[in-house]
Amino acid sequence: MPGKLLSVVITATLAFGSSVAFAAEEGVDRAVEGAKNTVTSPGQIVQGIEEETAEHGAVGVVTGTVKGTVDAAGQAVKGAANLGVGVIEAVTKPLTD
């Protein structure tokens, strides 16, 4: 009987530990993705210029800069938010589960 009890305790401990690790992993993944989006957001400016220039010629440089800057700002804000939420999830999720 003590062997069965020990087996149940070990199984429960392993299951809890793996669920805690998985919850923390989700937060870390979100934080990494957010950091990547924040760092790569200036590339949106270049992409906006390329797209608008191809479509509208020389005027596209101006409109592409504006469009790209707006897209870059949006991506940076979203990335920063995901970074912050991911860090908080990675730290607190295991404590709440």
DSSP file (Angstrom, degrees, kcal/mol; ACC not computed):
  #  RESIDUE AA STRUCTURE BP1 BP2  ACC     N-H-->O    O-->H-N    N-H-->O    O-->H-N    TCO  KAPPA ALPHA  PHI   PSI    X-CA   Y-CA   Z-CA
    1    1 A M     >        0   0    0      0, 0.0     4,-2.1     0, 0.0     3,-0.2   0.000 360.0 360.0 360.0 -42.9    0.0    0.0    0.0
    2    2 A P  H  >  +     0   0    0      0, 0.0     4,-2.4     0, 0.0     5,-0.2   0.857 360.0  56.2 -61.5 -31.2    2.8    2.5    0.8
    3    3 A G  H  > S+     0   0    0      2,-0.2     4,-2.0     1,-0.2     5,-0.1   0.894 107.0  48.0 -65.2 -40.2    4.2    1.8   -2.7
    4    4 A K  H  > S+     0   0    0     -3,-0.2     4,-2.4     2,-0.2    -1,-0.2   0.910 111.5  50.2 -66.1 -42.5    0.9    2.7   -4.4
    5    5 A L  H  X S+     0   0    0     -4,-2.1     4,-2.5     1,-0.2    -2,-0.2   0.923 111.0  48.8 -62.2 -44.6    0.6    5.9   -2.3
    6    6 A L  H  X S+     0   0    0     -4,-2.4     4,-2.5     1,-0.2    -1,-0.2   0.897 110.2  52.2 -61.8 -40.4    4.1    6.9   -3.3
    7    7 A S  H  X S+     0   0    0     -4,-2.0     4,-2.4     2,-0.2    -2,-0.2   0.903 110.2  47.9 -62.3 -42.6    3.3    6.2   -6.9
    8    8 A V  H  X S+     0   0    0     -4,-2.4     4,-2.6     2,-0.2     5,-0.2   0.917 112.3  49.2 -65.2 -43.3    0.3    8.4   -6.8
    9    9 A V  H  X S+     0   0    0     -4,-2.5     4,-2.4     2,-0.2    -2,-0.2   0.917 112.5  47.5 -62.7 -44.2    2.2   11.2   -5.1
   10   10 A I  H  X S+     0   0    0     -4,-2.5     4,-2.5     2,-0.2    -1,-0.2   0.921 112.8  48.8 -64.2 -43.8    5.0   11.0   -7.7
   11   11 A T  H  X S+     0   0    0     -4,-2.4     4,-2.4     2,-0.2    -2,-0.2   0.924 112.9  47.4 -62.1 -44.8    2.5   11.0  -10.6
   12   12 A A  H  X S+     0   0    0     -4,-2.6     4,-2.5     1,-0.2     5,-0.2   0.899 112.1  50.5 -63.8 -40.6    0.6   14.0   -9.2
   13   13 A T  H  X S+     0   0    0     -4,-2.4     4,-2.7    -5,-0.2    -2,-0.2   0.919 111.6  47.0 -64.3 -43.8    3.9   15.9   -8.6
   14   14 A L  H  X S+     0   0    0     -4,-2.5     4,-2.4     2,-0.2    -2,-0.2   0.902 112.5  49.8 -65.1 -40.8    5.1   15.2  -12.2
   15   15 A A  H  X S+     0   0    0     -4,-2.4     4,-1.9     2,-0.2    -2,-0.2   0.922 113.6  45.7 -64.6 -43.7    1.7   16.2  -13.7
   16   16 A F  H  X S+     0   0    0     -4,-2.5     4,-2.3     1,-0.2    -2,-0.2   0.925 112.8  50.8 -64.6 -44.2    1.7   19.5  -11.6
   17   17 A G  H  X S+     0   0    0     -4,-2.7     4,-2.3     1,-0.2    -2,-0.2   0.895 110.8  47.7 -61.9 -40.9    5.3   20.2  -12.5
   18   18 A S  H  X S+     0   0    0     -4,-2.4     4,-2.3     2,-0.2    -1,-0.2   0.864 111.6  50.4 -70.9 -34.1    4.8   19.7  -16.2
   19   19 A S  H  X S+     0   0    0     -4,-1.9     4,-2.3     2,-0.2    -2,-0.2   0.883 111.2  49.1 -70.3 -35.8    1.6   21.9  -16.2
   20   20 A V  H  X S+     0   0    0     -4,-2.3     4,-2.4     2,-0.2     5,-0.2   0.925 112.2  48.2 -65.2 -44.5    3.5   24.7  -14.4
   21   21 A A  H  X S+     0   0    0     -4,-2.3     4,-2.2     1,-0.2    -2,-0.2   0.899 111.7  49.9 -63.6 -40.1    6.3   24.5  -16.8
   22   22 A F  H  X S+     0   0    0     -4,-2.3     4,-2.0     2,-0.2    -1,-0.2   0.911 110.3  50.0 -65.1 -42.1    3.9   24.6  -19.8
   23   23 A A  H  X S+     0   0    0     -4,-2.3     4,-1.5     1,-0.2    -2,-0.2   0.918 113.1  46.0 -62.8 -43.7    2.1   27.6  -18.4
   24   24 A A  H  X S+     0   0    0     -4,-2.4     4,-2.2     1,-0.2    -1,-0.2   0.881 108.9  56.9 -65.3 -37.1    5.4   29.4  -17.9
   25   25 A E  H  X S+     0   0    0     -4,-2.2     4,-2.7     1,-0.2    -2,-0.2   0.881 102.4  54.6 -62.8 -39.1    6.5   28.4  -21.4
   26   26 A E  H  X S+     0   0    0     -4,-2.0     4,-2.2     1,-0.2    -1,-0.2   0.918 109.5  47.8 -60.7 -43.0    3.4   30.1  -22.9
   27   27 A G  H  X S+     0   0    0     -4,-1.5     4,-2.3     2,-0.2    -2,-0.2   0.897 111.7  49.5 -64.4 -40.8    4.3   33.3  -21.2
   28   28 A V  H  X S+     0   0    0     -4,-2.2     4,-2.6     2,-0.2    -2,-0.2   0.910 109.7  51.6 -65.1 -41.8    7.9   33.1  -22.3
   29   29 A D  H  X S+     0   0    0     -4,-2.7     4,-2.4     1,-0.2    -2,-0.2   0.914 110.8  48.1 -60.8 -42.7    6.8   32.4  -25.9
   30   30 A R  H  X S+     0   0    0     -4,-2.2     4,-2.4     1,-0.2    -1,-0.2   0.903 111.9  49.9 -64.7 -40.6    4.5   35.5  -25.9
   31   31 A A  H  X S+     0   0    0     -4,-2.3     4,-2.4     2,-0.2    -2,-0.2   0.904 111.3  48.2 -65.0 -41.5    7.3   37.6  -24.4
   32   32 A V  H  X S+     0   0    0     -4,-2.6     4,-2.4     2,-0.2    -2,-0.2   0.921 112.5  48.3 -64.7 -44.2    9.8   36.4  -27.1
   33   33 A E  H  X S+     0   0    0     -4,-2.4     4,-2.4     1,-0.2    -2,-0.2   0.904 112.0  50.3 -62.9 -41.0    7.3   37.1  -29.9
   34   34 A G  H  X S+     0   0    0     -4,-2.4     4,-2.2     2,-0.2    -2,-0.2   0.905 110.0  49.4 -63.4 -42.2    6.6   40.5  -28.5
   35   35 A A  H  X S+     0   0    0     -4,-2.4     4,-2.5     2,-0.2     5,-0.2   0.909 110.7  50.8 -63.6 -41.3   10.3   41.4  -28.3
   36   36 A K  H  X S+     0   0    0     -4,-2.4     4,-2.4     1,-0.2    -2,-0.2   0.925 110.7  48.6 -62.0 -44.8   10.7   40.3  -31.9
   37   37 A N  H  X S+     0   0    0     -4,-2.4     4,-0.7     1,-0.2    -1,-0.2   0.891 112.3  48.9 -63.2 -39.2    7.8   42.4  -33.1
   38   38 A T  H >< S+     0   0    0     -4,-2.2     3,-0.6     1,-0.2    -2,-0.2   0.930 114.1  44.9 -65.6 -45.3    9.1   45.4  -31.2
   39   39 A V  H 3< S+     0   0    0     -4,-2.5    -2,-0.2     1,-0.2    -1,-0.2   0.866 117.2  43.9 -68.9 -36.7   12.7   45.1  -32.6
   40   40 A T  H >< S+     0   0    0     -4,-2.4     3,-1.5    -5,-0.2     4,-0.3   0.476  84.3  98.7 -89.6  -0.9   11.6   44.4  -36.2
   41   41 A S  T X< S+     0   0    0     -4,-0.7     3,-2.1    -3,-0.6     4,-0.4   0.832  71.7  64.4 -59.9 -34.4    8.9   47.1  -36.3
   42   42 A P  T >> S+     0   0    0      0, 0.0     3,-1.2     0, 0.0     4,-1.0   0.785  89.3  70.2 -60.5 -22.3   11.2   49.7  -38.1
   43   43 A G  H <> S+     0   0    0     -3,-1.5     4,-2.3     1,-0.2    -2,-0.2   0.743  84.3  70.1 -63.4 -21.9   11.3   47.3  -41.0
   44   44 A Q  H <> S+     0   0    0     -3,-2.1     4,-2.5    -4,-0.3    -1,-0.2   0.829  93.1  56.7 -64.5 -31.3    7.6   48.2  -41.6
   45   45 A I  H <> S+     0   0    0     -3,-1.2     4,-2.2    -4,-0.4    23,-0.2   0.950 109.1  44.5 -64.5 -48.4    8.7   51.7  -42.7
   46   46 A V  H  X S+     0   0    0     -4,-1.0     4,-2.6     1,-0.2    -2,-0.2   0.914 113.9  50.2 -61.7 -43.6   10.9   50.2  -45.4
   47   47 A Q  H  X S+     0   0    0     -4,-2.3     4,-2.6     1,-0.2    -1,-0.2   0.902 109.4  51.4 -63.3 -40.8    8.2   47.8  -46.5
   48   48 A G  H  X S+     0   0    0     -4,-2.5     4,-2.4     2,-0.2     5,-0.2   0.904 110.9  48.1 -62.3 -41.8    5.6   50.6  -46.7
   49   49 A I  H  X S+     0   0    0     -4,-2.2     4,-2.5    15,-0.3     5,-0.3   0.927 112.2  49.2 -64.2 -45.1    8.0   52.7  -48.9
   50   50 A E  H  X S+     0   0    0     -4,-2.6     4,-2.1     1,-0.2    -2,-0.2   0.934 114.3  44.6 -60.6 -46.8    8.6   49.7  -51.2
   51   51 A E  H  X S+     0   0    0     -4,-2.6     4,-1.6     1,-0.2    -2,-0.2   0.933 116.8  44.0 -65.2 -46.3    5.0   48.9  -51.6
   52   52 A E  H  X S+     0   0    0     -4,-2.4     4,-3.4     8,-0.2     5,-0.3   0.858 112.9  51.6 -70.0 -35.6    3.8   52.5  -52.1
   53   53 A T  H  X S+     0   0    0     -4,-2.5     4,-2.0     7,-0.4    -1,-0.2   0.908 109.7  50.1 -67.0 -41.4    6.6   53.3  -54.5
   54   54 A A  H  < S+     0   0    0     -4,-2.1    -1,-0.2    -5,-0.3    -2,-0.2   0.863 120.6  36.7 -63.0 -34.3    5.8   50.2  -56.6
   55   55 A E  H  < S+     0   0    0     -4,-1.6    -2,-0.2    -5,-0.2    -1,-0.2   0.849 134.0  19.5 -87.2 -36.2    2.2   51.2  -56.7
   56   56 A H  H >< S-     0   0    0     -4,-3.4     3,-0.9     1,-0.3    -3,-0.2   0.326  91.2-137.7-122.0   6.9    2.4   55.0  -56.9
   57   57 A G  T >< S-     0   0    0     -4,-2.0     3,-1.3    -5,-0.3     4,-0.4  -0.437  73.8  -7.7  72.7-144.3    5.9   55.9  -58.2
   58   58 A A  T >> S+     0   0    0      1,-0.3     3,-1.5     2,-0.2     4,-0.6   0.815 132.0  60.8 -60.5 -34.0    7.8   58.8  -56.6
   59   59 A V  H X> S+     0   0    0     -3,-0.9     4,-2.1     1,-0.3     3,-0.7   0.796  91.3  71.2 -62.9 -26.9    4.8   59.9  -54.5
   60   60 A G  H <> S+     0   0    0     -3,-1.3     4,-2.7     1,-0.2    -7,-0.4   0.728  84.4  67.2 -63.0 -22.7    4.9   56.5  -52.9
   61   61 A V  H <> S+     0   0    0     -3,-1.5     4,-1.5    -4,-0.4    -1,-0.2   0.929 108.1  38.1 -63.0 -43.2    8.0   57.5  -51.0
   62   62 A V  H <X S+     0   0    0     -3,-0.7     4,-2.0    -4,-0.6    -2,-0.2   0.959 122.0  41.3 -72.2 -52.1    6.0   60.1  -49.0
   63   63 A T  H  X S+     0   0    0     -4,-2.1     4,-2.9     1,-0.2     5,-0.2   0.868 115.0  52.8 -66.2 -34.9    2.9   58.0  -48.6
   64   64 A G  H  X S+     0   0    0     -4,-2.7     4,-2.9    -5,-0.3   -15,-0.3   0.860 106.9  52.5 -67.4 -35.7    4.9   54.9  -47.9
   65   65 A T  H  X S+     0   0    0     -4,-1.5     4,-2.1    -5,-0.3    -2,-0.2   0.930 113.7  43.2 -64.9 -44.1    6.9   56.6  -45.2
   66   66 A V  H  X S+     0   0    0     -4,-2.0     4,-2.3     2,-0.2    -2,-0.2   0.957 117.9  44.6 -65.0 -50.2    3.7   57.7  -43.5
   67   67 A K  H  X S+     0   0    0     -4,-2.9     4,-2.5     1,-0.2    -2,-0.2   0.926 115.1  48.6 -60.8 -45.6    2.0   54.3  -43.9
   68   68 A G  H  X S+     0   0    0     -4,-2.9     4,-2.7   -23,-0.2    -1,-0.2   0.872 109.8  51.8 -63.7 -37.9    5.1   52.5  -42.9
   69   69 A T  H  X S+     0   0    0     -4,-2.1     4,-2.6    -5,-0.2    -1,-0.2   0.912 110.6  47.8 -66.5 -41.8    5.6   54.6  -39.8
   70   70 A V  H  X S+     0   0    0     -4,-2.3     4,-2.3     2,-0.2    -2,-0.2   0.930 114.2  46.8 -63.5 -44.7    2.0   54.1  -38.7
   71   71 A D  H  X S+     0   0    0     -4,-2.5     4,-2.5     1,-0.2    -2,-0.2   0.907 112.5  50.4 -62.8 -41.5    2.4   50.3  -39.2
   72   72 A A  H  X S+     0   0    0     -4,-2.7     4,-2.7     2,-0.2    -2,-0.2   0.909 109.9  49.8 -64.1 -42.5    5.7   50.3  -37.4
   73   73 A A  H  X S+     0   0    0     -4,-2.6     4,-2.5     2,-0.2     5,-0.2   0.923 111.8  48.6 -63.4 -43.4    4.2   52.2  -34.4
   74   74 A G  H  X S+     0   0    0     -4,-2.3     4,-2.5     1,-0.2     5,-0.2   0.919 112.9  47.2 -61.7 -43.8    1.3   49.8  -34.2
   75   75 A Q  H  X S+     0   0    0     -4,-2.5     4,-2.7     2,-0.2    -2,-0.2   0.897 112.0  50.6 -65.7 -39.8    3.6   46.8  -34.4
   76   76 A A  H  X S+     0   0    0     -4,-2.7     4,-2.6     2,-0.2    -2,-0.2   0.914 111.9  46.8 -64.9 -42.7    5.9   48.2  -31.7
   77   77 A V  H  X S+     0   0    0     -4,-2.5     4,-2.4     2,-0.2    -2,-0.2   0.933 114.8  46.1 -65.2 -45.5    3.1   49.0  -29.3
   78   78 A K  H  X S+     0   0    0     -4,-2.5     4,-2.6    -5,-0.2    -2,-0.2   0.913 113.7  49.8 -63.1 -41.9    1.6   45.5  -29.8
   79   79 A G  H  X S+     0   0    0     -4,-2.7     4,-2.3    -5,-0.2    -2,-0.2   0.909 110.8  48.6 -63.7 -42.2    5.0   43.9  -29.4
   80   80 A A  H  X S+     0   0    0     -4,-2.6     4,-2.5     2,-0.2    -1,-0.2   0.899 111.7  50.3 -64.7 -39.9    5.7   45.8  -26.2
   81   81 A A  H  X S+     0   0    0     -4,-2.4     4,-2.8     2,-0.2     5,-0.2   0.931 112.0  46.9 -63.6 -45.3    2.3   44.9  -24.8
   82   82 A N  H  X S+     0   0    0     -4,-2.6     4,-2.6     2,-0.2    -2,-0.2   0.870 110.6  53.6 -64.7 -36.0    2.9   41.2  -25.6
   83   83 A L  H  X S+     0   0    0     -4,-2.3     4,-2.1    -5,-0.2    -2,-0.2   0.953 112.6  43.1 -61.7 -49.8    6.4   41.4  -24.1
   84   84 A G  H  X S+     0   0    0     -4,-2.5     4,-2.2     1,-0.2    -2,-0.2   0.924 116.4  46.4 -63.9 -45.4    5.0   42.8  -20.9
   85   85 A V  H  X S+     0   0    0     -4,-2.8     4,-3.0     1,-0.2     5,-0.2   0.903 111.5  53.1 -64.4 -40.7    2.0   40.4  -20.7
   86   86 A G  H  X S+     0   0    0     -4,-2.6     4,-2.5    -5,-0.2    -1,-0.2   0.899 108.8  48.4 -62.7 -40.9    4.3   37.4  -21.5
   87   87 A V  H  X S+     0   0    0     -4,-2.1     4,-1.6     2,-0.2    -1,-0.2   0.932 113.5  47.4 -64.4 -45.0    6.7   38.2  -18.7
   88   88 A I  H  X S+     0   0    0     -4,-2.2     4,-3.1     1,-0.2     5,-0.4   0.920 113.1  49.0 -63.2 -43.0    3.8   38.6  -16.3
   89   89 A E  H  X S+     0   0    0     -4,-3.0     4,-2.4     1,-0.2    -1,-0.2   0.918 108.4  53.3 -61.2 -43.3    2.3   35.3  -17.4
   90   90 A A  H  < S+     0   0    0     -4,-2.5    -1,-0.2    -5,-0.2    -2,-0.2   0.842 117.6  37.3 -62.3 -32.6    5.5   33.5  -17.2
   91   91 A V  H  < S+     0   0    0     -4,-1.6     4,-0.3    -5,-0.2    -2,-0.2   0.895 127.7  30.2 -85.9 -42.7    6.0   34.6  -13.6
   92   92 A T  H >X S+     0   0    0     -4,-3.1     4,-1.5    -5,-0.2     3,-0.7   0.780 100.9  74.6 -93.8 -27.4    2.4   34.5  -12.3
   93   93 A K  H >X S+     0   0    0     -4,-2.4     4,-1.6    -5,-0.4     3,-0.5   0.906  96.2  50.7 -57.1 -46.0    0.7   31.7  -14.3
   94   94 A P  H 34 S+     0   0    0      0, 0.0    -1,-0.3     0, 0.0    -2,-0.1   0.826 110.0  52.2 -62.0 -27.4    2.4   28.9  -12.4
   95   95 A L  H <4 S+     0   0    0     -3,-0.7    -2,-0.2    -4,-0.3    -3,-0.1   0.789 112.4  43.8 -77.7 -27.3    1.3   30.5   -9.1
   96   96 A T  H <<        0   0    0     -4,-1.5    -1,-0.2    -3,-0.5    -3,-0.1   0.640 360.0 360.0 -93.2 -15.6   -2.3   30.7  -10.1
   97   97 A D     <        0   0    0     -4,-1.6    -1,-0.2    -5,-0.2    -2,-0.1   0.459 360.0 360.0 -86.8 360.0   -2.7   27.2  -11.6
